[in-house]
């Protein structure tokens, strides 16, 4: 998986940032001899910004709408508004209601395993990715991810779900940067202004689940994880809230397993003894 180098959250994205990301997409698609971009469109900020980047890079964009249930009608409406704003060819827009697929899985698995809200939400996220990769296989394209650096460091993603992709132009941008970038790119205001959500159950929001905002978390993540400044020094020099800092860094530590490479047995331990 290819990603860009990190940018500090306090750095406001500019035209140079946009040009850099567009070059990245063009270069990587050319390197892999691909032109088709398979992108899940949620009606949220990250997928909106990613779609604009794909268009600016001249990629053959295939937007995929994967609604679940009737509770997310606004997200679907916002997704359609975005595609109209981008003047996407209707023939390339793919919409699949995943409700029957997800409900069948939840019912079948639930007979043997107790599924809580998180487990059910993960099934939704993974079902969406199954479809995106099926389309990628059919069309010979690349699945473009929409996750950002804030979500990655906080472990706020589903392994093998929204955390799976072939290429991701936002992977080294903090969420607060993406908000600024969205304004710069002209993303519709209704998408910028609404609360961030993974769309896995009614009323879910990122801030509600995490217990803090991206505006509060991003500086802590940048200075502590990227710049590796000790938390004691951070609290003293940058006057960061110590309790908030503990909460954010605890989340980072608890989700470390999501960011580790897949482990395999050491080669030397697989050799036959003679």
N, C-alpha and C positions, 0 to 999 in steps of 0.2 A: 504494500500500500504506500502511495506517495503523498507526502504532506509538505507544506511550506515551513519555513523557519518562524519561530514565535515573534510576535510583535507586542510591545507593552500595552496594557489596556488603556493607559492614559494618552496614548498616541492616537490622535484623530485621523481616521483613514482619509486619504486624499486621492486625486486622480492617479498619482503614481502607484498607490496601493492597488487600485483597480487594474491598471495596466500590467502590473506585476502578476496578479492572479490570472488575468486573461492569457498572458504569455505562458504561464504554467500549464493551463488547460490545453492550449494549442500544442505545446511541446509534448506533453504526455500522451495526448490522443494520437499525435503524429507518430511518436515513438512506437506505440502499440498497433499502429496501422488501423485505427478505428476512427469513425466519424459520428457514430450515433451515441447520444447520451440518454440513458434511462434514468429518469428522476421522479421520485415520489413527491407529489405536491400535496401538502397538508392544509394549506391555507394559512400557514404560519410564517413567521419572519425568515427563518433560516432557509426554508425551501424556496421562498420568494427571491431572496438574494442570490441563491445558487442558480436558480433558473435564469436570472438576468445575466449572470456571469457566463453561463452556457451559451446564451444568445450572442453576447458580445464576442465570444470566442469563435463564433461562426459554426458551432456544432449543430448537428442534426438532432434537435431535441424532441424526445418522446416523453411528455408529461404523463404521469400515472396517478389517477385519483383512486384511493382505496378506502372509502368510507366504511365505518362500522357503526351500525345502529342509527336511530333517528335523533339521538341526543347531540350530534355534531353537525347539524344542518348549517350552522353559521360558518363552520370551517370549510365545508363543501362549497358554500356560496362564495366565500372569500377566495378559495382556490380557483373557482370559475372566473371571478373578476380579474384575478391576476393573469390568467391565461388570455383573457380578452385584452387586457392592458398590453400584454406582450405580443399580441396578434399571432398566436399560435394556430397553425393549420388544424382545423377540427378533426381531420382524418388521422392526425398523429396523437390526438388525445385519447388515452385509454382509461376507462372507468370500470372498476370491478367492485361490487359490493361484497366485502369479505365477511359479512355477518353470518351467512349460512355455513361457511367453512369454519369460522372461529367457534360458533355455537356448537357445531358437531364435535369439534375437538374437545372443547370444555366439558361437554356432556359425557363423551366417551372416556376421557382421561379421569374425569371426576368420579367415575364409578370405582376406580381403584386408588386414586390419589386425591387427597384433600387440597383443593386449590384456593388460595386466598386471593385477595384483590391484585397483589403484585404478580402472582403466578399467572392469573388470567390476562393481565395487561401484557406480560411477556409473550404470551401466545399470540396476542394481536400483533405485536411488533414483529415477531418472527414470521407470522403469516404474510405480512406485507413484504418482507424481504424475500420470502420464497417466490412470490409473484414477480417482484422486480428482477430477480435472477432468472426466472423462467423466460421473461420477456427479453432479457439480455441475451440469453442463449438463442432464442428465436430470431432476434434482429441482428445479432452479431455486434452488440454495443457494449458499453461500459456502464455499470451502475455508479451513479454519482452520489456521494454521501453529503449529508447536510449537518452533521454534528460539528460543534464548535469546541474550542479549547477549554472553556469553562466547564461544559458538560463532561468532557473527557477526564479532566483532573478531579472532578467531583464524583466520577463514576455514575453520572446520571444518564445512562444509556443501557440498552438491553444487549447483552452479548449475543451475537449471531442474529440480532434484530436490526435496530437502527444503528448499531455499532458495526455493521458489516457494509463494506463498500469497496469499489475498485480504485476510486480516486475521490479526493475530497478537497475542494478549494477553500473551505472554511476551517479546516482542522487546526490551524494555528492562529485563529482569531478568537479573542475573548468575546463573550456575548455583548458586553457593552460597546465594543468596537463595531459589532454587526448592526446594532441599533443605529449608530452614527452612519455607517455605510449605507444602510437602507434609505435613510433620508437623502444622502448624497446621490443615490441611484434612482430616486423617485418612486420607491415602492409605495403603493396606495396607503394612505394614512390609516384606514381602518385596520390594516394588517399590522402596521407599526404600533398602533396604540393599544391593541388588545393584549391581554396577559398571555405569556408563554405557557404552552401546555404540550404534553406528549400525545394528548388525545386518546388516552387509554381507558378512561372512565369519566362519567359526567362530573363536572365541577373540579376536575383535576387541574392544578396549575403547578408550574415548576417551583415557584416561591413557596406555595403551600406545602409541597412535599419536602423541600430542602430545609425550610425553616428560616431562610434568609434570602435576600435579593441578590441578583447578579451585580448590581451596583456596589453592594457591600462586599461581596465575595471576591470579585475580580482583582482589586488591589492586593488583597491578602494572598491570593493564589500567585499573582505575578511576583511580588517581592519575596514570598516564602519559598515557592516551588521553583520558579524560573531563575530568580536572582539569588536564591538560597541564603537569604538574610535570616538569622535566628529570630524566632518569634519574640524573645525578650527585647531584642534590639528594635524590632519592628514596633512593638507597643510603645517603646520609649521615644524613638526618633519620629515615627510617623503618626503617633497619637491614635493608633488603631485600637478599637474596643477589644479588650483582652478576652472577654467571654465569647464575643462573636468570632474572634480569631481561633479560639479553642474549638468552637463548633464546626467551623469550616475545615480546619486541619484534621479534626477527628473524622469527618466525612471522607477526606482524601485518604487517610490511613485505612479506614474500614473498607474502602473499595479498591485498594491496591491490587488485589487479585485480578481485577478486570483489565488492568493495564500491563500485566505480565505476559511475556511470550509463552506460547504453548510449550510445556516441558515434555521432553522425551528421554528415554533411558540413555545414559552415556554409552557411546559406541564401544568403549573398552569393556563394558559390563555385558555386552552381547556376544562376545567372542567365545567360541567353544574351547574348552580346556582339553588339552591332549596329554 
